[in-house]
Amino acid sequence: MIVGVPREIKNHEYRVALVPAGARVLADNGHRVLVERSAGEGSGISDDEYLEAGAVIGDGAEEVYRESDLIVKVKEPLPPEYDLLREGQILFTFLHLAAAADLTRALLERKVTGIAYETVQLKDGSLPLLTIMSEIAGKMSVQIGCHYLERQNGGSGILLGGVPGTGPGRVAIIGGGSVGMNAAKVALGIGANVIILDVDLERIRYLSDVLQGRAVTLVSNNSNIQDAVVNADLVIGAVLIPGARAPRLVTRAMIAGMRKGSVVVDVCIDQGGCVEGAVPTTFDNPTYVLDGVIICGLANMPGAVARTSTFALSDATFPYTLKLANLGYEQALSSDSALRKGVNTFLGRLTNKAVAESLGLDCAPLP
């Protein structure tokens, strides 16, 4: 099989989907690895390293897409890439189709088999390819929040950790999954007061245990969210419904009730966001002000720590990439239920029920 690795073109996206060690294993298994020139540069990986691993360097995205049977990426294709996709091609990447109607149509029209990292799901319900990036995004959300709380960046001038004699800042985390738990660990580590909310009572008990009771854990309902948000200096949106659009749990009225210069980081913005009025932003313009509150909607937050993110993501995705290459998609999907759940589009069919419901489209079961 020919495995293609295009260079990411999303704004300030420096990650790459395959590292040289993975390219070497694919080459040793008889596959041709075609890496677009400079694809790994943002993660500190040179073309020479790929060449030494047995990969071939392609001059442009057109060549990579044209020649490859399997495309492995980090982020979803953008409009300039739609026409490069072709019928029968396998695309393995983050897709987040529930908030991307145009991309969904492009994949269906071109009859691409789109396998989304974020919906590959193990039998215990865990999301192994999403989790690692969620851990990074959760930790970064507090780091970003601290930055924008500084007065010269438009914030209210709060130091989340406080100092002796002056109380710490308050952090409200909506959602207790991987993003929320890692955000809580960092916020507690710097000394902030933390409230974390989730709908699952068993998860709340787990969070209370693993965080050693240092965070206030609450059931996520409208009343508790309202109280937590309006009193917070930093709100982190960390809600996830696998494959589906995130529910809007933080309303404009709640935002309006916050102290001016407070910060909201909506980590689930690539699934539509859980904050009313939040829209995706880029690293060129990462924030905007809504009712006096700073909103950050970066959809590729882990891209800022590209080298860490690239190697962590590749560790998680590569076993599935190798299986797709070695077995072909039919046998790979038949033999691996987790990978099968990752399929969002298949030869012109939309196969993920949550995505279909979010977009108001018909869902056809994967054969």
N, C-alpha and C positions, 0 to 999 in steps of 0.2 A: 504494500500500500504506500502511496505517497502522502506524507503528513506535512501539511503546510503551516507555517508560523508567521503570520503577517505582523508588521509593526503596528502597534496601537496608535490610533489617531484621535482618540478622545482628548479633550483639553487637559493638558498636563498629566497625561496618563503615561507613566514610565515603566509599568510592569510589562513582563513578557510571559507567555503561557508555557514555555518549555525551556528548561535550562540545559546546558551542554551534557550533563550526566544522563538526562533523559534521552537526548538525541543519540548518545552513544548506545544506549540499550536498544533503541528502535533500530539503529543501523545494524547492530549485532544480530537482530532478529530478522534481518533481510529487508527492512523497509527503507525507503528514500525519504530523508528529512530535508525539506526545503524551507529555509529561513530567510525572510526578507532582510536585505542589507540594513544594518544598524538597529534591528529589532530589539536587541538586548542592551543597547547602549545606555538607556536610562536606568537600568538595573546594574550597571557596572560589568556587563558581559560583552566581550568583544566578538566581532565576526571570526577572528582567528580561533577563539575558543570553540566556537561551533564547528569550524572546519576541522580542528584537531579531533573533535568528537565524531567526525564522519558525516556531518551535515553538508548540504550544498547551500551556497548563498545566492538568493535570487535578487535581481536588480530592482524589482518593484512589486507592489501589491498585485498588479494585474497578472504577472507571471505566477505568483504564489497561488492565487485563487484559480487561475486557469488550469494549472497542472495538478492540483492537489485533490485527493479523494476525501481526506479528513482535514478540516481546518480547526486548529486549536487556538483560541484567543483568550483574553482576559475579560474584556468588556464587549458589550453587544455591538454588532455592526452599526455604523452610522450611515446616513443616506448616501454619501459618496461610494460606499461599499456595496450597496444593495445590488447594483447591476453586475457586480463581480461574482456574485453567488450564482450557482447553476444547479440544474435539476439533478437529483441523486446525490448531491454532496452532503457530507456529514459535517455539521457545525457544532463544536463542543466549546461552550463558553458560558459566562453569565449572560442571561437574556432579559430577565425581568419584564416579560411580555405583558403582564397585567396592566402596566402603565405605558405600553408602547404599541398602540394600534397600528401605526404605519409600518413598523418593523414586522409585526405579526403578519400583516397583509403581504409584505415582500417575501417572507419565508414561505407562505402558503402559495403565492403565485409562482415562485421559482421551484416549488416542490423540494425544498431543502429539509433534511432531517435535522431538526434543531434540538440538541440535548443541552439542557440548562443546568449549570452547576448548582443553582440554588434549589432545584427540585429533586436532585439525586437524594434518595431517602432510604436509610436502612430500616430493617424490620422493627427496630425499637423506636422508630419515629425521628431519629436524629438525622441531621443534614450535614454529612461529613465535609462537603466541599464549601458550603456556606459558612460553617462554624468558624473556620480558621480566619477568614476575612472579618467575620463578625467580632471575633476577639480583638483583632487589631483596630477595627472601627470603634469599638466600645472604649478602648483605652485612649484612642486619639480624640474622641468626642470631648473628654474632660480637658485634655491638653488644649484643644481649640477653644473650648469655652473659657478657660483661664485667660487665653490670649485676648479674646474680645471683651472680657470683663474689664480689662485695663482701660483707664480713662482716655489715654491717647488714641485708643482704638475705638472710641465711641461708647465704651461700657460705663457701668455705674461706679467703677473704681473699687470693686470688692476683691479682696484676697480670699479665695475660698478656704484656705487653711487657717485664716485668722492669725492672731498673735496673742501672747499672754495679756489679759486685760481687755481684749477686744474679741468678740465672738467670731466664729467661723462663718463662712457663707453657707447657703442652703442649696442643695442639688436635688431635683426631683427627676426620677428616671421612670418613664412610662414603658413598662415591659421588662420582664425578668429573665429573658433568654440569654444567649451568649453575649449579645451587645450590652444588655442591661447589667448583667453580672460583672462583666469586665469594667464597665464604666464605674460601677459601684466600688470595685476594688481600688481603682485609681483615686476616685474621689475620697474614699475613706483614708487611703494612704497619705493624702496630703492634709488630712484633718478636717474635711468638710462635714457638715451635717447632711445626711443622705436619707431620702425617702425613696423606696422602690416599690412600684405597684405592678401587680400581675393578676390575671383572672383565675389562675389555677392555684387552688389552695395547697396542693401538694408541692408545687413549685415554690410557693411562698414559704412553706415550712423548710424546704431545702435551702432557700436563700438565707433565711434566718439562721440556720445551722452553719452553713459554709462561711457566712460573713460574721459569725460568732456574736450575733445580736447587736452589732455595732450600727447597723442601719435599721431604720424604721421600715417594716414591711407591711403593706396594706393591700387589701383586695381592690382591684381596679374597677371602680364604678364612677359614675359622673360626679358624685358628691366628693369622693376622695381625690379624684383628679383635679377638680376645681380648687379645693383647698391647697393641694400640693403645689399646683402650678402658680397660683397668684402669690404665694408666699416664697417662691423660689428665686434665687439669683441666676441659676442655670437649670434649664429644662432639657432633658435628653429624650428624644423620641426613639424608642427601641422596640416597636411593635412588629411582630411577624406572624402572618398567616401564610404558610408555604404556598408559593405560586400565585396567591391572590393579592389584590390591591389592599394596602394597609387601611384599616378603618380610621376615620378622622375623629380622634378622641379629644384632642385639644382644640377648643373653639376659639374664634376671634374674640369673643367676650372674655375668655380666660386670659388671652394674650393682652388685651386692653387693660386688664386688672393688675398686670405685673408692674413692678417698679421700672421706671424708664431707665434704659441702659442695661437691663437684664438681657440674658442671651438664651436663645433656643437653638439647639443643634438637632435637626431632624435626620437621624441616621437612616431611617427607612424611606427616604425620599425616592429612591430608585424603584420602590414598590408603590409610589404615589404619595407617600408621606402620611403621618398621623396628625399633622398640625394643619388646621384650616388656614389657608392663605400661604402655606409654604410651597415654594416652587424650586426645582433643581437649580443649583448655581455651579459655577466653575471656579477654578483656582485663580483665574484672572479677576473675577468679581465674586468672592466667596460668600458675601453677606449682603443683606439689605435690611432696611428698617421698616417694621410694621407696628403701627400704634406705639412708637417709641421704643420698641424691643428689637434687638438685633437677631435676625434669623439667618442661620447657616444651613444651606441645603446641598452640600457637596455630595454628589452621587458617586464619586470614586475616591473617597477619603483615603483608603489604604494606598492609593497610588502615590501619595506624598512620601511614604516610606517604602519606596519601590523595591529595594534589594531584599529587605526583610519579607515583604509581601510576596515577591516573586518566588523565592525559595520555599516559603511556607505553603503557598498555593500549589506549586508544582509537586511538592511532597504528597499533597492530598489528591491531586487530579491525575497524576501520572499512571497509577495502576489501572485506571479506567481507560486512559488514552492507549496504553499498551494492549489492553484487552480488545478495544475496538479495532486496533491495527492488526493484531494477531488473528482474531477470530472473524473479523468483518462484523458489520452492525447487526445482522440478523441473528447470528449465533451469540454474539455478545449480549444482546438484549434478551434473548431467550434464556440465557444461563444466569443472568444477574438481575434480580428483581429491583435492586436499588438503582441501577443504571436505567432500567426500563421506566422507572418513575421519573427519571430526568427528561424523558422525551416530551417535548412540548408541541412540535410539529413533525409530521411524517408524510412525505410524498403528497403534499397538498391538503392534508387533514390537520385540524387542530385537535390534539389529543389530551391536553391537560384541562381537566374540568374547571379548576379554579380560575385559570386564565380565561377560558371561554365564558364563564359567568361574569368575570370582571369586565370583559369587552362586549358582552351581549351577543356572542357568536355561538354557533353550534359546535358541539364537541363530538368527535368520532373516536371510539375506542381504538387503541393501538391493536392491530391484528396480532 
